[in-house]
Amino acid sequence: MTTAPPQRPQLGLVLFGEQHLASLRAMLADEHVLRFSRVPVPVPDGFERAWLQSYQGGRVDGTREAFAIAGECDEFLGVALAPDINSSTRTVELGYLVAPEARGQGVATAALSQLTDWALSVLGALRIELYISVDNAASQRVAQRCGYVREGVLRSRHFKQDLREDTEIWSRLPDS
Ligand SMILES: CC(C)(COP(=O)(O)OP(=O)(O)OC[C@H]1O[C@@H](n2cnc3c(N)ncnc32)[C@H](O)[C@@H]1OP(=O)(O)O)[C@@H](O)C(=O)NCCC(=O)NCCS
């Protein structure tokens, strides 16, 4: 008997905008988001609006981009990010946060796959990087499933505020 392949969720990446701010704010209450993202803890008042403005600025000067991950009925599932786009070196850092209720269904894997295709085809990236905590097994699995290669561990890398931690670096190139 053959086993059916796992279903990939139907989702799309849409430019992050004002209409997503309330959903982002709700997601910032999640302990895993606070633990593994660069969002400062405690989350400052108005953080999400300042965050949006910073990404809107990056959209204009080509240095960053933010997408909302939208489900089949346009529901908010999380965010897919390019926090650092270097058009001179054609190197792009990517990242992703999935809302707690949407986890465990392949959302991050499908979103990173689309985000990677976008970075390669639209930005013409020659190198894509992911920085993942050594403690974040789920995110490491997502990277692996999207064809990223684990290059090693950056020791005591500055993470946020006064926090440093050992961080894995993963990469994808156009053909590997
Ligand atoms: C990490 C995160 C993005 C994963 O999102 P998701 O939509 O649940 O991910 P997926 O369902 O696509 O895949 C998760 C994979 O990790 C595996 N996994 C989940 N928890 C795991 C754990 N504790 N240990 C090992 N693997 C784990 C799942 O089994 C799945 O692998 P599989 O498809 O081979 O079964 C989500 O948990 C999240 O937003 N966490 C907080 C923010 C964060 O860590 N962002 C990444 C920063 S680098």
The ligand as a MOL file (V3000), in Angstrom:
LIG
                    3D

  0  0  0     0  0            999 V3000
M  V30 BEGIN CTAB
M  V30 COUNTS 48 50 0 0 0
M  V30 BEGIN ATOM
M  V30 1 C 9.4250 27.5780 13.8330 0
M  V30 2 C 8.0530 27.8210 13.2370 0
M  V30 3 C 8.1520 28.9760 12.2320 0
M  V30 4 C 7.5710 26.5500 12.5390 0
M  V30 5 O 6.3310 26.8210 11.9240 0
M  V30 6 P 5.3650 25.6170 11.4330 0
M  V30 7 O 4.3830 26.1910 10.4750 0
M  V30 8 O 4.8310 24.8950 12.6000 0
M  V30 9 O 6.4280 24.7110 10.6610 0
M  V30 10 P 6.1270 23.4820 9.6890 0
M  V30 11 O 4.8160 22.8690 10.0940 0
M  V30 12 O 6.2710 23.9360 8.2780 0
M  V30 13 O 7.3540 22.5100 9.9680 0
M  V30 14 C 7.8170 22.3080 11.2700 0
M  V30 15 C 8.7140 21.0800 11.2370 0
M  V30 16 O 9.4220 21.0300 12.4650 0
M  V30 17 C 9.1120 19.8110 13.1340 0
M  V30 18 N 9.1070 20.1370 14.5470 0
M  V30 19 C 8.2010 20.8480 15.2350 0
M  V30 20 N 8.5820 20.9540 16.5120 0
M  V30 21 C 9.7640 20.2900 16.6060 0
M  V30 22 C 10.6570 20.0420 17.6720 0
M  V30 23 N 10.4290 20.5120 18.8930 0
M  V30 24 N 11.7730 19.3270 17.4030 0
M  V30 25 C 12.0400 18.8740 16.1610 0
M  V30 26 N 11.2300 19.0970 15.0960 0
M  V30 27 C 10.1020 19.7940 15.3430 0
M  V30 28 C 7.7600 19.4000 12.5980 0
M  V30 29 O 7.5440 18.0180 12.7460 0
M  V30 30 C 7.9280 19.7900 11.1290 0
M  V30 31 O 8.7540 18.8740 10.4460 0
M  V30 32 P 8.1140 17.8110 9.4260 0
M  V30 33 O 7.3830 18.6170 8.4070 0
M  V30 34 O 9.2710 17.0860 8.8690 0
M  V30 35 O 7.1880 16.9630 10.2510 0
M  V30 36 C 6.9980 28.2070 14.3390 0
M  V30 37 O 7.0390 27.2330 15.3500 0
M  V30 38 C 7.2250 29.5820 14.9380 0
M  V30 39 O 6.7390 30.5890 14.4240 0
M  V30 40 N 7.9960 29.6420 16.0500 0
M  V30 41 C 8.2830 30.8990 16.7180 0
M  V30 42 C 9.0940 31.8470 15.8400 0
M  V30 43 C 10.3110 31.1780 15.2430 0
M  V30 44 O 10.9690 30.3580 15.8480 0
M  V30 45 N 10.6350 31.6030 13.9900 0
M  V30 46 C 11.8490 31.1250 13.3220 0
M  V30 47 C 12.9970 31.9520 13.7730 0
M  V30 48 S 14.5220 31.3810 13.0260 0
M  V30 END ATOM
M  V30 BEGIN BOND
M  V30 1 1 1 2
M  V30 2 1 2 3
M  V30 3 1 2 4
M  V30 4 1 2 36
M  V30 5 1 4 5
M  V30 6 1 5 6
M  V30 7 2 6 7
M  V30 8 1 6 8
M  V30 9 1 6 9
M  V30 10 1 9 10
M  V30 11 2 10 11
M  V30 12 1 10 12
M  V30 13 1 10 13
M  V30 14 1 13 14
M  V30 15 1 14 15
M  V30 16 1 15 16
M  V30 17 1 15 30
M  V30 18 1 16 17
M  V30 19 1 17 18
M  V30 20 1 17 28
M  V30 21 1 18 19
M  V30 22 1 18 27
M  V30 23 2 19 20
M  V30 24 1 20 21
M  V30 25 1 21 22
M  V30 26 2 21 27
M  V30 27 1 22 23
M  V30 28 2 22 24
M  V30 29 1 24 25
M  V30 30 2 25 26
M  V30 31 1 26 27
M  V30 32 1 28 29
M  V30 33 1 28 30
M  V30 34 1 30 31
M  V30 35 1 31 32
M  V30 36 2 32 33
M  V30 37 1 32 34
M  V30 38 1 32 35
M  V30 39 1 36 37
M  V30 40 1 36 38
M  V30 41 2 38 39
M  V30 42 1 38 40
M  V30 43 1 40 41
M  V30 44 1 41 42
M  V30 45 1 42 43
M  V30 46 2 43 44
M  V30 47 1 43 45
M  V30 48 1 45 46
M  V30 49 1 46 47
M  V30 50 1 47 48
M  V30 END BOND
M  V30 END CTAB
M  END
